[in-house]
Amino acid sequence: MIDVVFSAQLALAAIAAGAIYALVATGLNLVYGTLRLLNIAHGDFVMIGAYLAFWVFTLFDFGPALSLPLSVITGILLGLATYKDWYRS
């Protein structure tokens, strides 16, 4: 019985990781396809968001349902602040 539960959890984790990789690749493809410029900082923002979600989940004992939206909102605000600071100054 444990093998069935473990394999289902492993399959779900693999699908989630694959979905994250697909989203990152789609974002890189969209930026490169429109600007013809490879934006390597895209991956940096993804890693900042992942670390933020991890630390909110572990340090503050928030559940994944709460830490994910908080890290998404914080990532959006960080992206807007970066845009305003670097590109609109």
PDB file of N, CA, C and O in Angstrom:
ATOM      1  N   MET A   1       0.817  -1.200   0.000  1.00  0.00           N
ATOM      2  CA  MET A   1       0.000   0.000   0.000  1.00  0.00           C
ATOM      3  C   MET A   1       0.862   1.266   0.000  1.00  0.00           C
ATOM      4  O   MET A   1       0.497   2.263  -0.623  1.00  0.00           O
ATOM      5  N   ILE A   2       1.991   1.231   0.688  1.00  0.00           N
ATOM      6  CA  ILE A   2       2.859   2.398   0.743  1.00  0.00           C
ATOM      7  C   ILE A   2       3.434   2.693  -0.639  1.00  0.00           C
ATOM      8  O   ILE A   2       3.627   3.857  -0.991  1.00  0.00           O
ATOM      9  N   ASP A   3       3.711   1.648  -1.427  1.00  0.00           N
ATOM     10  CA  ASP A   3       4.265   1.869  -2.763  1.00  0.00           C
ATOM     11  C   ASP A   3       3.287   2.626  -3.654  1.00  0.00           C
ATOM     12  O   ASP A   3       3.707   3.448  -4.469  1.00  0.00           O
ATOM     13  N   VAL A   4       2.003   2.366  -3.514  1.00  0.00           N
ATOM     14  CA  VAL A   4       1.006   3.055  -4.331  1.00  0.00           C
ATOM     15  C   VAL A   4       0.932   4.527  -3.937  1.00  0.00           C
ATOM     16  O   VAL A   4       0.864   5.401  -4.802  1.00  0.00           O
ATOM     17  N   VAL A   5       0.946   4.804  -2.635  1.00  0.00           N
ATOM     18  CA  VAL A   5       0.892   6.184  -2.166  1.00  0.00           C
ATOM     19  C   VAL A   5       2.167   6.922  -2.560  1.00  0.00           C
ATOM     20  O   VAL A   5       2.112   8.067  -3.010  1.00  0.00           O
ATOM     21  N   PHE A   6       3.308   6.270  -2.392  1.00  0.00           N
ATOM     22  CA  PHE A   6       4.578   6.894  -2.736  1.00  0.00           C
ATOM     23  C   PHE A   6       4.676   7.173  -4.229  1.00  0.00           C
ATOM     24  O   PHE A   6       5.139   8.241  -4.629  1.00  0.00           O
ATOM     25  N   SER A   7       4.251   6.237  -5.047  1.00  0.00           N
ATOM     26  CA  SER A   7       4.339   6.448  -6.485  1.00  0.00           C
ATOM     27  C   SER A   7       3.366   7.533  -6.943  1.00  0.00           C
ATOM     28  O   SER A   7       3.667   8.263  -7.887  1.00  0.00           O
ATOM     29  N   ALA A   8       2.215   7.654  -6.299  1.00  0.00           N
ATOM     30  CA  ALA A   8       1.277   8.728  -6.645  1.00  0.00           C
ATOM     31  C   ALA A   8       1.853  10.085  -6.246  1.00  0.00           C
ATOM     32  O   ALA A   8       1.728  11.055  -6.995  1.00  0.00           O
ATOM     33  N   GLN A   9       2.479  10.162  -5.081  1.00  0.00           N
ATOM     34  CA  GLN A   9       3.107  11.415  -4.658  1.00  0.00           C
ATOM     35  C   GLN A   9       4.279  11.770  -5.565  1.00  0.00           C
ATOM     36  O   GLN A   9       4.486  12.938  -5.894  1.00  0.00           O
ATOM     37  N   LEU A  10       5.036  10.769  -5.964  1.00  0.00           N
ATOM     38  CA  LEU A  10       6.165  11.000  -6.857  1.00  0.00           C
ATOM     39  C   LEU A  10       5.690  11.478  -8.229  1.00  0.00           C
ATOM     40  O   LEU A  10       6.291  12.371  -8.825  1.00  0.00           O
ATOM     41  N   ALA A  11       4.615  10.881  -8.721  1.00  0.00           N
ATOM     42  CA  ALA A  11       4.070  11.305 -10.013  1.00  0.00           C
ATOM     43  C   ALA A  11       3.538  12.727  -9.936  1.00  0.00           C
ATOM     44  O   ALA A  11       3.740  13.508 -10.865  1.00  0.00           O
ATOM     45  N   LEU A  12       2.868  13.074  -8.858  1.00  0.00           N
ATOM     46  CA  LEU A  12       2.351  14.432  -8.693  1.00  0.00           C
ATOM     47  C   LEU A  12       3.484  15.449  -8.584  1.00  0.00           C
ATOM     48  O   LEU A  12       3.399  16.534  -9.160  1.00  0.00           O
ATOM     49  N   ALA A  13       4.542  15.108  -7.851  1.00  0.00           N
ATOM     50  CA  ALA A  13       5.688  16.005  -7.739  1.00  0.00           C
ATOM     51  C   ALA A  13       6.389  16.168  -9.089  1.00  0.00           C
ATOM     52  O   ALA A  13       6.852  17.262  -9.413  1.00  0.00           O
ATOM     53  N   ALA A  14       6.472  15.102  -9.873  1.00  0.00           N
ATOM     54  CA  ALA A  14       7.098  15.196 -11.190  1.00  0.00           C
ATOM     55  C   ALA A  14       6.263  16.054 -12.133  1.00  0.00           C
ATOM     56  O   ALA A  14       6.814  16.826 -12.917  1.00  0.00           O
ATOM     57  N   ILE A  15       4.955  15.929 -12.067  1.00  0.00           N
ATOM     58  CA  ILE A  15       4.078  16.753 -12.908  1.00  0.00           C
ATOM     59  C   ILE A  15       4.192  18.222 -12.502  1.00  0.00           C
ATOM     60  O   ILE A  15       4.218  19.101 -13.363  1.00  0.00           O
ATOM     61  N   ALA A  16       4.259  18.492 -11.205  1.00  0.00           N
ATOM     62  CA  ALA A  16       4.400  19.878 -10.739  1.00  0.00           C
ATOM     63  C   ALA A  16       5.735  20.471 -11.177  1.00  0.00           C
ATOM     64  O   ALA A  16       5.780  21.614 -11.631  1.00  0.00           O
ATOM     65  N   ALA A  17       6.814  19.715 -11.050  1.00  0.00           N
ATOM     66  CA  ALA A  17       8.129  20.214 -11.484  1.00  0.00           C
ATOM     67  C   ALA A  17       8.153  20.435 -12.994  1.00  0.00           C
ATOM     68  O   ALA A  17       8.713  21.423 -13.468  1.00  0.00           O
ATOM     69  N   GLY A  18       7.557  19.535 -13.736  1.00  0.00           N
ATOM     70  CA  GLY A  18       7.487  19.698 -15.183  1.00  0.00           C
ATOM     71  C   GLY A  18       6.670  20.909 -15.584  1.00  0.00           C
ATOM     72  O   GLY A  18       7.003  21.589 -16.555  1.00  0.00           O
ATOM     73  N   ALA A  19       5.596  21.187 -14.844  1.00  0.00           N
ATOM     74  CA  ALA A  19       4.779  22.366 -15.138  1.00  0.00           C
ATOM     75  C   ALA A  19       5.553  23.649 -14.861  1.00  0.00           C
ATOM     76  O   ALA A  19       5.429  24.623 -15.605  1.00  0.00           O
ATOM     77  N   ILE A  20       6.345  23.654 -13.803  1.00  0.00           N
ATOM     78  CA  ILE A  20       7.162  24.831 -13.499  1.00  0.00           C
ATOM     79  C   ILE A  20       8.207  25.038 -14.586  1.00  0.00           C
ATOM     80  O   ILE A  20       8.421  26.167 -15.028  1.00  0.00           O
ATOM     81  N   TYR A  21       8.864  23.960 -15.027  1.00  0.00           N
ATOM     82  CA  TYR A  21       9.841  24.074 -16.110  1.00  0.00           C
ATOM     83  C   TYR A  21       9.178  24.558 -17.398  1.00  0.00           C
ATOM     84  O   TYR A  21       9.762  25.349 -18.139  1.00  0.00           O
ATOM     85  N   ALA A  22       7.971  24.089 -17.661  1.00  0.00           N
ATOM     86  CA  ALA A  22       7.261  24.513 -18.871  1.00  0.00           C
ATOM     87  C   ALA A  22       6.906  25.993 -18.804  1.00  0.00           C
ATOM     88  O   ALA A  22       7.007  26.696 -19.810  1.00  0.00           O
ATOM     89  N   LEU A  23       6.494  26.474 -17.642  1.00  0.00           N
ATOM     90  CA  LEU A  23       6.191  27.898 -17.506  1.00  0.00           C
ATOM     91  C   LEU A  23       7.434  28.771 -17.684  1.00  0.00           C
ATOM     92  O   LEU A  23       7.374  29.818 -18.330  1.00  0.00           O
ATOM     93  N   VAL A  24       8.539  28.345 -17.121  1.00  0.00           N
ATOM     94  CA  VAL A  24       9.780  29.104 -17.270  1.00  0.00           C
ATOM     95  C   VAL A  24      10.220  29.103 -18.730  1.00  0.00           C
ATOM     96  O   VAL A  24      10.629  30.137 -19.259  1.00  0.00           O
ATOM     97  N   ALA A  25      10.138  27.946 -19.379  1.00  0.00           N
ATOM     98  CA  ALA A  25      10.536  27.868 -20.786  1.00  0.00           C
ATOM     99  C   ALA A  25       9.616  28.697 -21.668  1.00  0.00           C
ATOM    100  O   ALA A  25      10.074  29.315 -22.629  1.00  0.00           O
ATOM    101  N   THR A  26       8.329  28.718 -21.356  1.00  0.00           N
ATOM    102  CA  THR A  26       7.395  29.536 -22.126  1.00  0.00           C
ATOM    103  C   THR A  26       7.700  31.015 -21.960  1.00  0.00           C
ATOM    104  O   THR A  26       7.644  31.772 -22.929  1.00  0.00           O
ATOM    105  N   GLY A  27       8.020  31.433 -20.750  1.00  0.00           N
ATOM    106  CA  GLY A  27       8.381  32.827 -20.513  1.00  0.00           C
ATOM    107  C   GLY A  27       9.652  33.228 -21.242  1.00  0.00           C
ATOM    108  O   GLY A  27       9.725  34.307 -21.829  1.00  0.00           O
ATOM    109  N   LEU A  28      10.660  32.353 -21.205  1.00  0.00           N
ATOM    110  CA  LEU A  28      11.902  32.637 -21.930  1.00  0.00           C
ATOM    111  C   LEU A  28      11.661  32.693 -23.436  1.00  0.00           C
ATOM    112  O   LEU A  28      12.210  33.549 -24.130  1.00  0.00           O
ATOM    113  N   ASN A  29      10.832  31.769 -23.934  1.00  0.00           N
ATOM    114  CA  ASN A  29      10.525  31.739 -25.356  1.00  0.00           C
ATOM    115  C   ASN A  29       9.745  32.973 -25.783  1.00  0.00           C
ATOM    116  O   ASN A  29       9.980  33.510 -26.865  1.00  0.00           O
ATOM    117  N   LEU A  30       8.831  33.425 -24.954  1.00  0.00           N
ATOM    118  CA  LEU A  30       8.046  34.610 -25.276  1.00  0.00           C
ATOM    119  C   LEU A  30       8.929  35.854 -25.338  1.00  0.00           C
ATOM    120  O   LEU A  30       8.800  36.664 -26.256  1.00  0.00           O
ATOM    121  N   VAL A  31       9.809  36.005 -24.379  1.00  0.00           N
ATOM    122  CA  VAL A  31      10.694  37.172 -24.364  1.00  0.00           C
ATOM    123  C   VAL A  31      11.666  37.115 -25.533  1.00  0.00           C
ATOM    124  O   VAL A  31      11.885  38.123 -26.205  1.00  0.00           O
ATOM    125  N   TYR A  32      12.251  35.946 -25.783  1.00  0.00           N
ATOM    126  CA  TYR A  32      13.214  35.851 -26.882  1.00  0.00           C
ATOM    127  C   TYR A  32      12.523  35.995 -28.237  1.00  0.00           C
ATOM    128  O   TYR A  32      13.085  36.585 -29.160  1.00  0.00           O
ATOM    129  N   GLY A  33      11.316  35.462 -28.360  1.00  0.00           N
ATOM    130  CA  GLY A  33      10.611  35.541 -29.626  1.00  0.00           C
ATOM    131  C   GLY A  33      10.177  36.942 -29.983  1.00  0.00           C
ATOM    132  O   GLY A  33      10.138  37.289 -31.164  1.00  0.00           O
ATOM    133  N   THR A  34       9.850  37.753 -29.003  1.00  0.00           N
ATOM    134  CA  THR A  34       9.402  39.108 -29.308  1.00  0.00           C
ATOM    135  C   THR A  34      10.546  40.108 -29.360  1.00  0.00           C
ATOM    136  O   THR A  34      10.543  40.995 -30.213  1.00  0.00           O
ATOM    137  N   LEU A  35      11.514  39.988 -28.480  1.00  0.00           N
ATOM    138  CA  LEU A  35      12.597  40.968 -28.412  1.00  0.00           C
ATOM    139  C   LEU A  35      13.876  40.533 -29.105  1.00  0.00           C
ATOM    140  O   LEU A  35      14.749  41.361 -29.364  1.00  0.00           O
ATOM    141  N   ARG A  36      14.001  39.240 -29.412  1.00  0.00           N
ATOM    142  CA  ARG A  36      15.247  38.680 -29.930  1.00  0.00           C
ATOM    143  C   ARG A  36      16.414  38.972 -28.983  1.00  0.00           C
ATOM    144  O   ARG A  36      17.535  39.258 -29.403  1.00  0.00           O
ATOM    145  N   LEU A  37      16.102  38.888 -27.702  1.00  0.00           N
ATOM    146  CA  LEU A  37      17.086  39.132 -26.655  1.00  0.00           C
ATOM    147  C   LEU A  37      16.890  38.077 -25.580  1.00  0.00           C
ATOM    148  O   LEU A  37      15.788  37.917 -25.056  1.00  0.00           O
ATOM    149  N   LEU A  38      17.938  37.368 -25.255  1.00  0.00           N
ATOM    150  CA  LEU A  38      17.841  36.341 -24.229  1.00  0.00           C
ATOM    151  C   LEU A  38      17.943  36.997 -22.860  1.00  0.00           C
ATOM    152  O   LEU A  38      18.989  37.537 -22.499  1.00  0.00           O
ATOM    153  N   ASN A  39      16.859  36.949 -22.103  1.00  0.00           N
ATOM    154  CA  ASN A  39      16.806  37.582 -20.793  1.00  0.00           C
ATOM    155  C   ASN A  39      17.099  36.527 -19.729  1.00  0.00           C
ATOM    156  O   ASN A  39      16.212  35.769 -19.336  1.00  0.00           O
ATOM    157  N   ILE A  40      18.335  36.484 -19.271  1.00  0.00           N
ATOM    158  CA  ILE A  40      18.736  35.483 -18.293  1.00  0.00           C
ATOM    159  C   ILE A  40      18.195  35.822 -16.908  1.00  0.00           C
ATOM    160  O   ILE A  40      18.115  34.944 -16.049  1.00  0.00           O
ATOM    161  N   ALA A  41      17.829  37.065 -16.678  1.00  0.00           N
ATOM    162  CA  ALA A  41      17.286  37.462 -15.381  1.00  0.00           C
ATOM    163  C   ALA A  41      15.930  36.819 -15.118  1.00  0.00           C
ATOM    164  O   ALA A  41      15.466  36.800 -13.978  1.00  0.00           O
ATOM    165  N   HIS A  42      15.299  36.300 -16.146  1.00  0.00           N
ATOM    166  CA  HIS A  42      14.020  35.607 -15.985  1.00  0.00           C
ATOM    167  C   HIS A  42      14.163  34.450 -14.985  1.00  0.00           C
ATOM    168  O   HIS A  42      13.320  34.268 -14.107  1.00  0.00           O
ATOM    169  N   GLY A  43      15.221  33.690 -15.130  1.00  0.00           N
ATOM    170  CA  GLY A  43      15.483  32.585 -14.215  1.00  0.00           C
ATOM    171  C   GLY A  43      15.781  33.047 -12.805  1.00  0.00           C
ATOM    172  O   GLY A  43      15.448  32.362 -11.838  1.00  0.00           O
ATOM    173  N   ASP A  44      16.406  34.207 -12.684  1.00  0.00           N
ATOM    174  CA  ASP A  44      16.685  34.760 -11.353  1.00  0.00           C
ATOM    175  C   ASP A  44      15.393  35.068 -10.600  1.00  0.00           C
ATOM    176  O   ASP A  44      15.269  34.775  -9.410  1.00  0.00           O
ATOM    177  N   PHE A  45      14.450  35.652 -11.298  1.00  0.00           N
ATOM    178  CA  PHE A  45      13.182  35.957 -10.644  1.00  0.00           C
ATOM    179  C   PHE A  45      12.420  34.687 -10.274  1.00  0.00           C
ATOM    180  O   PHE A  45      11.727  34.657  -9.257  1.00  0.00           O
ATOM    181  N   VAL A  46      12.542  33.650 -11.081  1.00  0.00           N
ATOM    182  CA  VAL A  46      11.903  32.373 -10.748  1.00  0.00           C
ATOM    183  C   VAL A  46      12.523  31.790  -9.486  1.00  0.00           C
ATOM    184  O   VAL A  46      11.809  31.297  -8.614  1.00  0.00           O
ATOM    185  N   MET A  47      13.841  31.842  -9.384  1.00  0.00           N
ATOM    186  CA  MET A  47      14.506  31.303  -8.196  1.00  0.00           C
ATOM    187  C   MET A  47      14.211  32.130  -6.952  1.00  0.00           C
ATOM    188  O   MET A  47      14.062  31.574  -5.864  1.00  0.00           O
ATOM    189  N   ILE A  48      14.123  33.446  -7.096  1.00  0.00           N
ATOM    190  CA  ILE A  48      13.762  34.289  -5.954  1.00  0.00           C
ATOM    191  C   ILE A  48      12.364  33.921  -5.460  1.00  0.00           C
ATOM    192  O   ILE A  48      12.135  33.817  -4.255  1.00  0.00           O
ATOM    193  N   GLY A  49      11.441  33.728  -6.382  1.00  0.00           N
ATOM    194  CA  GLY A  49      10.085  33.336  -5.999  1.00  0.00           C
ATOM    195  C   GLY A  49      10.041  31.969  -5.341  1.00  0.00           C
ATOM    196  O   GLY A  49       9.289  31.763  -4.388  1.00  0.00           O
ATOM    197  N   ALA A  50      10.840  31.028  -5.840  1.00  0.00           N
ATOM    198  CA  ALA A  50      10.873  29.689  -5.250  1.00  0.00           C
ATOM    199  C   ALA A  50      11.458  29.720  -3.842  1.00  0.00           C
ATOM    200  O   ALA A  50      10.932  29.084  -2.929  1.00  0.00           O
ATOM    201  N   TYR A  51      12.538  30.455  -3.674  1.00  0.00           N
ATOM    202  CA  TYR A  51      13.128  30.569  -2.333  1.00  0.00           C
ATOM    203  C   TYR A  51      12.190  31.299  -1.374  1.00  0.00           C
ATOM    204  O   TYR A  51      12.083  30.929  -0.205  1.00  0.00           O
ATOM    205  N   LEU A  52      11.528  32.311  -1.856  1.00  0.00           N
ATOM    206  CA  LEU A  52      10.590  33.038  -1.019  1.00  0.00           C
ATOM    207  C   LEU A  52       9.443  32.145  -0.562  1.00  0.00           C
ATOM    208  O   LEU A  52       9.062  32.167   0.608  1.00  0.00           O
ATOM    209  N   ALA A  53       8.898  31.365  -1.478  1.00  0.00           N
ATOM    210  CA  ALA A  53       7.829  30.441  -1.106  1.00  0.00           C
ATOM    211  C   ALA A  53       8.325  29.405  -0.092  1.00  0.00           C
ATOM    212  O   ALA A  53       7.608  29.062   0.848  1.00  0.00           O
ATOM    213  N   PHE A  54       9.549  28.910  -0.284  1.00  0.00           N
ATOM    214  CA  PHE A  54      10.118  27.939   0.647  1.00  0.00           C
ATOM    215  C   PHE A  54      10.289  28.530   2.046  1.00  0.00           C
ATOM    216  O   PHE A  54       9.919  27.903   3.039  1.00  0.00           O
ATOM    217  N   TRP A  55      10.849  29.739   2.120  1.00  0.00           N
ATOM    218  CA  TRP A  55      11.102  30.331   3.426  1.00  0.00           C
ATOM    219  C   TRP A  55       9.818  30.744   4.125  1.00  0.00           C
ATOM    220  O   TRP A  55       9.721  30.631   5.347  1.00  0.00           O
ATOM    221  N   VAL A  56       8.841  31.214   3.382  1.00  0.00           N
ATOM    222  CA  VAL A  56       7.550  31.544   4.004  1.00  0.00           C
ATOM    223  C   VAL A  56       6.901  30.271   4.532  1.00  0.00           C
ATOM    224  O   VAL A  56       6.295  30.273   5.603  1.00  0.00           O
ATOM    225  N   PHE A  57       7.032  29.187   3.778  1.00  0.00           N
ATOM    226  CA  PHE A  57       6.446  27.910   4.184  1.00  0.00           C
ATOM    227  C   PHE A  57       7.126  27.344   5.422  1.00  0.00           C
ATOM    228  O   PHE A  57       6.451  26.819   6.307  1.00  0.00           O
ATOM    229  N   THR A  58       8.459  27.440   5.500  1.00  0.00           N
ATOM    230  CA  THR A  58       9.170  26.812   6.609  1.00  0.00           C
ATOM    231  C   THR A  58       9.313  27.713   7.832  1.00  0.00           C
ATOM    232  O   THR A  58       9.124  27.247   8.955  1.00  0.00           O
ATOM    233  N   LEU A  59       9.639  28.983   7.646  1.00  0.00           N
ATOM    234  CA  LEU A  59       9.892  29.848   8.799  1.00  0.00           C
ATOM    235  C   LEU A  59       8.610  30.300   9.496  1.00  0.00           C
ATOM    236  O   LEU A  59       8.545  30.342  10.725  1.00  0.00           O
ATOM    237  N   PHE A  60       7.604  30.633   8.711  1.00  0.00           N
ATOM    238  CA  PHE A  60       6.388  31.182   9.302  1.00  0.00           C
ATOM    239  C   PHE A  60       5.292  30.148   9.471  1.00  0.00           C
ATOM    240  O   PHE A  60       4.204  30.484   9.939  1.00  0.00           O
ATOM    241  N   ASP A  61       5.543  28.919   9.110  1.00  0.00           N
ATOM    242  CA  ASP A  61       4.593  27.810   9.223  1.00  0.00           C
ATOM    243  C   ASP A  61       3.273  28.076   8.525  1.00  0.00           C
ATOM    244  O   ASP A  61       2.218  27.641   8.986  1.00  0.00           O
ATOM    245  N   PHE A  62       3.335  28.797   7.408  1.00  0.00           N
ATOM    246  CA  PHE A  62       2.146  28.957   6.586  1.00  0.00           C
ATOM    247  C   PHE A  62       2.006  27.721   5.713  1.00  0.00           C
ATOM    248  O   PHE A  62       3.003  27.100   5.342  1.00  0.00           O
ATOM    249  N   GLY A  63       0.802  27.373   5.392  1.00  0.00           N
ATOM    250  CA  GLY A  63       0.580  26.250   4.499  1.00  0.00           C
ATOM    251  C   GLY A  63       0.921  26.611   3.063  1.00  0.00           C
ATOM    252  O   GLY A  63       1.105  27.786   2.745  1.00  0.00           O
ATOM    253  N   PRO A  64       1.008  25.618   2.197  1.00  0.00           N
ATOM    254  CA  PRO A  64       1.314  25.908   0.797  1.00  0.00           C
ATOM    255  C   PRO A  64       0.239  26.760   0.130  1.00  0.00           C
ATOM    256  O   PRO A  64       0.538  27.544  -0.771  1.00  0.00           O
ATOM    257  N   ALA A  65      -0.999  26.612   0.563  1.00  0.00           N
ATOM    258  CA  ALA A  65      -2.090  27.389  -0.027  1.00  0.00           C
ATOM    259  C   ALA A  65      -1.959  28.876   0.292  1.00  0.00           C
ATOM    260  O   ALA A  65      -2.495  29.707  -0.442  1.00  0.00           O
ATOM    261  N   LEU A  66      -1.268  29.224   1.356  1.00  0.00           N
ATOM    262  CA  LEU A  66      -1.072  30.626   1.711  1.00  0.00           C
ATOM    263  C   LEU A  66       0.314  31.133   1.297  1.00  0.00           C
ATOM    264  O   LEU A  66       0.458  32.295   0.915  1.00  0.00           O
ATOM    265  N   SER A  67       1.326  30.277   1.369  1.00  0.00           N
ATOM    266  CA  SER A  67       2.673  30.735   1.020  1.00  0.00           C
ATOM    267  C   SER A  67       2.828  30.957  -0.477  1.00  0.00           C
ATOM    268  O   SER A  67       3.592  31.829  -0.888  1.00  0.00           O
ATOM    269  N   LEU A  68       2.127  30.195  -1.296  1.00  0.00           N
ATOM    270  CA  LEU A  68       2.238  30.385  -2.741  1.00  0.00           C
ATOM    271  C   LEU A  68       1.670  31.725  -3.194  1.00  0.00           C
ATOM    272  O   LEU A  68       2.354  32.441  -3.925  1.00  0.00           O
ATOM    273  N   PRO A  69       0.440  32.106  -2.796  1.00  0.00           N
ATOM    274  CA  PRO A  69      -0.040  33.432  -3.212  1.00  0.00           C
ATOM    275  C   PRO A  69       0.784  34.587  -2.637  1.00  0.00           C
ATOM    276  O   PRO A  69       0.967  35.607  -3.301  1.00  0.00           O
ATOM    277  N   LEU A  70       1.276  34.433  -1.422  1.00  0.00           N
ATOM    278  CA  LEU A  70       2.116  35.487  -0.850  1.00  0.00           C
ATOM    279  C   LEU A  70       3.411  35.650  -1.641  1.00  0.00           C
ATOM    280  O   LEU A  70       3.855  36.772  -1.884  1.00  0.00           O
ATOM    281  N   SER A  71       4.009  34.547  -2.037  1.00  0.00           N
ATOM    282  CA  SER A  71       5.249  34.655  -2.808  1.00  0.00           C
ATOM    283  C   SER A  71       4.980  35.159  -4.221  1.00  0.00           C
ATOM    284  O   SER A  71       5.827  35.844  -4.793  1.00  0.00           O
ATOM    285  N   VAL A  72       3.830  34.841  -4.795  1.00  0.00           N
ATOM    286  CA  VAL A  72       3.488  35.363  -6.124  1.00  0.00           C
ATOM    287  C   VAL A  72       3.280  36.877  -6.057  1.00  0.00           C
ATOM    288  O   VAL A  72       3.777  37.612  -6.910  1.00  0.00           O
ATOM    289  N   ILE A  73       2.559  37.330  -5.060  1.00  0.00           N
ATOM    290  CA  ILE A  73       2.324  38.770  -4.904  1.00  0.00           C
ATOM    291  C   ILE A  73       3.637  39.506  -4.653  1.00  0.00           C
ATOM    292  O   ILE A  73       3.872  40.571  -5.224  1.00  0.00           O
ATOM    293  N   THR A  74       4.488  38.944  -3.807  1.00  0.00           N
ATOM    294  CA  THR A  74       5.775  39.565  -3.539  1.00  0.00           C
ATOM    295  C   THR A  74       6.652  39.570  -4.787  1.00  0.00           C
ATOM    296  O   THR A  74       7.369  40.540  -5.037  1.00  0.00           O
ATOM    297  N   GLY A  75       6.601  38.499  -5.567  1.00  0.00           N
ATOM    298  CA  GLY A  75       7.363  38.459  -6.808  1.00  0.00           C
ATOM    299  C   GLY A  75       6.879  39.487  -7.816  1.00  0.00           C
ATOM    300  O   GLY A  75       7.682  40.100  -8.520  1.00  0.00           O
ATOM    301  N   ILE A  76       5.562  39.678  -7.887  1.00  0.00           N
ATOM    302  CA  ILE A  76       5.015  40.706  -8.779  1.00  0.00           C
ATOM    303  C   ILE A  76       5.473  42.089  -8.336  1.00  0.00           C
ATOM    304  O   ILE A  76       5.870  42.909  -9.164  1.00  0.00           O
ATOM    305  N   LEU A  77       5.420  42.346  -7.047  1.00  0.00           N
ATOM    306  CA  LEU A  77       5.870  43.646  -6.539  1.00  0.00           C
ATOM    307  C   LEU A  77       7.367  43.852  -6.768  1.00  0.00           C
ATOM    308  O   LEU A  77       7.799  44.962  -7.078  1.00  0.00           O
ATOM    309  N   LEU A  78       8.150  42.802  -6.618  1.00  0.00           N
ATOM    310  CA  LEU A  78       9.585  42.894  -6.888  1.00  0.00           C
ATOM    311  C   LEU A  78       9.842  43.167  -8.368  1.00  0.00           C
ATOM    312  O   LEU A  78      10.715  43.965  -8.710  1.00  0.00           O
ATOM    313  N   GLY A  79       9.094  42.513  -9.238  1.00  0.00           N
ATOM    314  CA  GLY A  79       9.238  42.755 -10.670  1.00  0.00           C
ATOM    315  C   GLY A  79       8.844  44.168 -11.054  1.00  0.00           C
ATOM    316  O   GLY A  79       9.507  44.797 -11.878  1.00  0.00           O
ATOM    317  N   LEU A  80       7.770  44.672 -10.464  1.00  0.00           N
ATOM    318  CA  LEU A  80       7.364  46.054 -10.738  1.00  0.00           C
ATOM    319  C   LEU A  80       8.392  47.055 -10.227  1.00  0.00           C
ATOM    320  O   LEU A  80       8.691  48.046 -10.895  1.00  0.00           O
ATOM    321  N   ALA A  81       8.931  46.791  -9.040  1.00  0.00           N
ATOM    322  CA  ALA A  81       9.954  47.691  -8.497  1.00  0.00           C
ATOM    323  C   ALA A  81      11.211  47.668  -9.362  1.00  0.00           C
ATOM    324  O   ALA A  81      11.832  48.709  -9.578  1.00  0.00           O
ATOM    325  N   THR A  82      11.588  46.496  -9.857  1.00  0.00           N
ATOM    326  CA  THR A  82      12.743  46.399 -10.732  1.00  0.00           C
ATOM    327  C   THR A  82      12.494  47.142 -12.037  1.00  0.00           C
ATOM    328  O   THR A  82      13.377  47.841 -12.534  1.00  0.00           O
ATOM    329  N   TYR A  83      11.307  46.996 -12.586  1.00  0.00           N
ATOM    330  CA  TYR A  83      10.963  47.689 -13.825  1.00  0.00           C
ATOM    331  C   TYR A  83      11.005  49.200 -13.634  1.00  0.00           C
ATOM    332  O   TYR A  83      11.566  49.923 -14.457  1.00  0.00           O
ATOM    333  N   LYS A  84      10.404  49.673 -12.539  1.00  0.00           N
ATOM    334  CA  LYS A  84      10.383  51.111 -12.296  1.00  0.00           C
ATOM    335  C   LYS A  84      11.792  51.653 -12.047  1.00  0.00           C
ATOM    336  O   LYS A  84      12.111  52.767 -12.462  1.00  0.00           O
ATOM    337  N   ASP A  85      12.627  50.874 -11.375  1.00  0.00           N
ATOM    338  CA  ASP A  85      13.965  51.328 -11.039  1.00  0.00           C
ATOM    339  C   ASP A  85      14.910  51.307 -12.237  1.00  0.00           C
ATOM    340  O   ASP A  85      15.658  52.263 -12.446  1.00  0.00           O
ATOM    341  N   TRP A  86      14.889  50.242 -13.020  1.00  0.00           N
ATOM    342  CA  TRP A  86      15.868  50.080 -14.077  1.00  0.00           C
ATOM    343  C   TRP A  86      15.427  50.628 -15.423  1.00  0.00           C
ATOM    344  O   TRP A  86      16.239  51.198 -16.152  1.00  0.00           O
ATOM    345  N   TYR A  87      14.170  50.468 -15.762  1.00  0.00           N
ATOM    346  CA  TYR A  87      13.742  50.794 -17.113  1.00  0.00           C
ATOM    347  C   TYR A  87      12.983  52.096 -17.234  1.00  0.00           C
ATOM    348  O   TYR A  87      12.939  52.670 -18.322  1.00  0.00           O
ATOM    349  N   ARG A  88      12.390  52.582 -16.172  1.00  0.00           N
ATOM    350  CA  ARG A  88      11.608  53.793 -16.245  1.00  0.00           C
ATOM    351  C   ARG A  88      12.240  54.934 -15.462  1.00  0.00           C
ATOM    352  O   ARG A  88      11.552  55.884 -15.087  1.00  0.00           O
ATOM    353  N   SER A  89      13.519  54.851 -15.218  1.00  0.00           N
ATOM    354  CA  SER A  89      14.156  55.914 -14.445  1.00  0.00           C
ATOM    355  C   SER A  89      14.700  57.022 -15.331  1.00  0.00           C
ATOM    356  O   SER A  89      15.267  57.993 -14.828  1.00  0.00           O
TER     357      SER A  89
END
